[in-house]
Amino acid sequence: MIAVVVVRAGVLPTGGAEVVAECAGRAVLVGSQVAVAAESLRGVATALTLVEQEAFRPAAIAHLLAPLLIDEPIVVLPASPDGRDLAPRIAFTLHRPLHAGATLVNANHVDMARGGGRELHRLVPGATFVATLQPGTRGVVPDPLLPAPTITSVTGPTSDGDTRDAVVMAVDEADPATIDLGEATRIIAGGGGLDGSDRMRQLADIAAAIGASVGATRVVTDRGWAPHERQIGTTGVVVAPRLYMAFGVAGAVQHTSGLGDPTHIVSVNTDPHCPMMQLADLAIVGDANATIDELERLLT
Ligand SMILES: Cc1cc2nc3c(=O)[nH]c(=O)nc-3n(C[C@H](O)[C@H](O)[C@H](O)COP(=O)(O)OP(=O)(O)OC[C@H]3O[C@@H](n4cnc5c(N)ncnc54)[C@H](O)[C@@H]3O)c2cc1C
């Protein structure tokens, strides 16, 4: 197995280190300032091939990488935005199936969450395939004793010659309202303690005022008050915010296991003894709905 990770300005995407770990440290890093990104994989990577490419043009990059990947039976990319763009191009170029959004990948089986996270599909893959791995599902534990990886640098034609390729017109600042929740640094989440769907709209307004993204528990997504991609937890998205604010969230293990390790947790709940309040740095015993009204008045 080998990982392919798109790097932008020396930064690995969410889930980048994880796919490298999943592939026993073997990876191709492609993009801008790949050598900087390679440094951040100390303790995880064992053998890296670096392909410096200023422009991200997925079809051209897939062609460029094909000779490097043709003898690799399993190619794994993170299901990050760039990974999701590049993976189908690589699969097409190598004439292989793509197993997208996997939670586990190996030569014997591929697990994939389907049906809004309610079903786990296990398939027995063919001998060669491409997969994307959902960030946060496998984890990564760096080994401080691992020797520095071997590094091979590959130069190739710049990836801007193919007129049929996607063209990046501009790269906008990430908008917390729409970015992948897995990449959000601040998250405001609503839970079963909310008394109506409009509370999620209020949370979105409050989130916009402080540059945060909106998350939810499964109780809220099951009620249809938020889309499934906003659900945090084992059958939702795994997140890694620095600030997590929970309104009416009990803190069930299926929810908190997807929370990462936030630096600050604020919880508003009527039950001072629920798990979310035990985890919180700031635990406010009170009505989440009234608190949301007041925050909306103060911030929007
Ligand atoms: C296989 C499986 C997978 C699951 N996957 C996920 C998952 O990915 N993500 C997920 O979130 N859950 C998941 N769940 C569900 C999980 O077990 C919990 O049921 C769910 O997280 C609870 O959501 P909640 O805290 O919003 O709601 P509740 O359990 O209903 O808790 C509501 C909380 O709000 C508080 N409250 C009530 N009224 C107020 C008020 N007026 N003001 C303030 N606080 C109030 C209550 O004290 C309580 O703590 C899964 C369950 C299973 C079995």
The ligand as an SDF file (V2000), in Angstrom:
LIG
                    3D

 53 58  0  0  0  0  0  0  0  0999 V2000
  -24.2540    2.6830   16.8090 C   0  0  0  0  0  0  0  0  0  0  0  0
  -24.5030    4.0900   17.2760 C   0  0  0  0  0  0  0  0  0  0  0  0
  -23.8160    5.1170   16.6780 C   0  0  0  0  0  0  0  0  0  0  0  0
  -24.0170    6.4310   17.1030 C   0  0  0  0  0  0  0  0  0  0  0  0
  -23.3260    7.4480   16.4890 N   0  0  0  0  0  0  0  0  0  0  0  0
  -23.4810    8.7020   16.9480 C   0  0  0  0  0  0  0  0  0  0  0  0
  -22.7490    9.7780   16.3850 C   0  0  0  0  0  0  0  0  0  0  0  0
  -21.9790    9.6210   15.4280 O   0  0  0  0  0  0  0  0  0  0  0  0
  -22.9240   11.0030   16.9030 N   0  0  0  0  0  0  0  0  0  0  0  0
  -23.7720   11.2660   17.9310 C   0  0  0  0  0  0  0  0  0  0  0  0
  -23.8700   12.4160   18.3630 O   0  0  0  0  0  0  0  0  0  0  0  0
  -24.4890   10.2670   18.4710 N   0  0  0  0  0  0  0  0  0  0  0  0
  -24.3800    9.0120   18.0060 C   0  0  0  0  0  0  0  0  0  0  0  0
  -25.1230    8.0260   18.5360 N   0  0  0  0  0  0  0  0  0  0  0  0
  -26.1750    8.3890   19.5200 C   0  0  0  0  0  0  0  0  0  0  0  0
  -25.6130    8.6020   20.9160 C   0  0  0  0  0  0  0  0  0  0  0  0
  -25.5650    7.3610   21.5960 O   0  0  0  0  0  0  0  0  0  0  0  0
  -26.5230    9.5670   21.7140 C   0  0  0  0  0  0  0  0  0  0  0  0
  -27.8230    9.0630   21.7130 O   0  0  0  0  0  0  0  0  0  0  0  0
  -26.5310   10.9780   21.1590 C   0  0  0  0  0  0  0  0  0  0  0  0
  -25.2100   11.4480   20.9790 O   0  0  0  0  0  0  0  0  0  0  0  0
  -27.2410   11.8810   22.1490 C   0  0  0  0  0  0  0  0  0  0  0  0
  -27.3900   13.1350   21.5720 O   0  0  0  0  0  0  0  0  0  0  0  0
  -27.7300   14.3750   22.4650 P   0  0  0  0  0  0  0  0  0  0  0  0
  -26.7080   14.5160   23.5420 O   0  0  0  0  0  0  0  0  0  0  0  0
  -27.9230   15.5260   21.5650 O   0  0  0  0  0  0  0  0  0  0  0  0
  -29.1850   14.0440   23.0100 O   0  0  0  0  0  0  0  0  0  0  0  0
  -29.7360   13.5060   24.3720 P   0  0  0  0  0  0  0  0  0  0  0  0
  -29.1330   12.2290   24.7620 O   0  0  0  0  0  0  0  0  0  0  0  0
  -31.2150   13.5770   24.2020 O   0  0  0  0  0  0  0  0  0  0  0  0
  -29.2820   14.5690   25.4520 O   0  0  0  0  0  0  0  0  0  0  0  0
  -29.8080   15.8580   25.5170 C   0  0  0  0  0  0  0  0  0  0  0  0
  -29.0190   16.6370   26.5500 C   0  0  0  0  0  0  0  0  0  0  0  0
  -29.5630   17.9330   26.6180 O   0  0  0  0  0  0  0  0  0  0  0  0
  -29.7770   18.2650   27.9870 C   0  0  0  0  0  0  0  0  0  0  0  0
  -30.8970   19.1870   28.0360 N   0  0  0  0  0  0  0  0  0  0  0  0
  -32.2280   18.9260   27.9740 C   0  0  0  0  0  0  0  0  0  0  0  0
  -32.9260   20.0680   27.9720 N   0  0  0  0  0  0  0  0  0  0  0  0
  -32.0100   21.0690   28.0460 C   0  0  0  0  0  0  0  0  0  0  0  0
  -32.1100   22.4750   28.0590 C   0  0  0  0  0  0  0  0  0  0  0  0
  -33.2930   23.1180   27.9840 N   0  0  0  0  0  0  0  0  0  0  0  0
  -30.9450   23.1900   28.1320 N   0  0  0  0  0  0  0  0  0  0  0  0
  -29.7410   22.5770   28.2040 C   0  0  0  0  0  0  0  0  0  0  0  0
  -29.6070   21.2530   28.2030 N   0  0  0  0  0  0  0  0  0  0  0  0
  -30.7200   20.5060   28.0870 C   0  0  0  0  0  0  0  0  0  0  0  0
  -30.0080   16.9780   28.7120 C   0  0  0  0  0  0  0  0  0  0  0  0
  -29.6340   17.1080   30.0730 O   0  0  0  0  0  0  0  0  0  0  0  0
  -29.0760   16.0530   27.9520 C   0  0  0  0  0  0  0  0  0  0  0  0
  -27.7790   16.0870   28.5210 O   0  0  0  0  0  0  0  0  0  0  0  0
  -24.9310    6.7040   18.1500 C   0  0  0  0  0  0  0  0  0  0  0  0
  -25.6050    5.6520   18.7650 C   0  0  0  0  0  0  0  0  0  0  0  0
  -25.4000    4.3630   18.3340 C   0  0  0  0  0  0  0  0  0  0  0  0
  -26.1330    3.2480   19.0270 C   0  0  0  0  0  0  0  0  0  0  0  0
  1  2  1  0
  2  3  1  0
  2 52  2  0
  3  4  2  0
  4  5  1  0
  4 50  1  0
  5  6  2  0
  6  7  1  0
  6 13  1  0
  7  8  2  0
  7  9  1  0
  9 10  1  0
 10 11  2  0
 10 12  1  0
 12 13  2  0
 13 14  1  0
 14 15  1  0
 14 50  1  0
 15 16  1  0
 16 17  1  0
 16 18  1  0
 18 19  1  0
 18 20  1  0
 20 21  1  0
 20 22  1  0
 22 23  1  0
 23 24  1  0
 24 25  2  0
 24 26  1  0
 24 27  1  0
 27 28  1  0
 28 29  2  0
 28 30  1  0
 28 31  1  0
 31 32  1  0
 32 33  1  0
 33 34  1  0
 33 48  1  0
 34 35  1  0
 35 36  1  0
 35 46  1  0
 36 37  1  0
 36 45  1  0
 37 38  2  0
 38 39  1  0
 39 40  1  0
 39 45  2  0
 40 41  1  0
 40 42  2  0
 42 43  1  0
 43 44  2  0
 44 45  1  0
 46 47  1  0
 46 48  1  0
 48 49  1  0
 50 51  2  0
 51 52  1  0
 52 53  1  0
M  END
$$$$
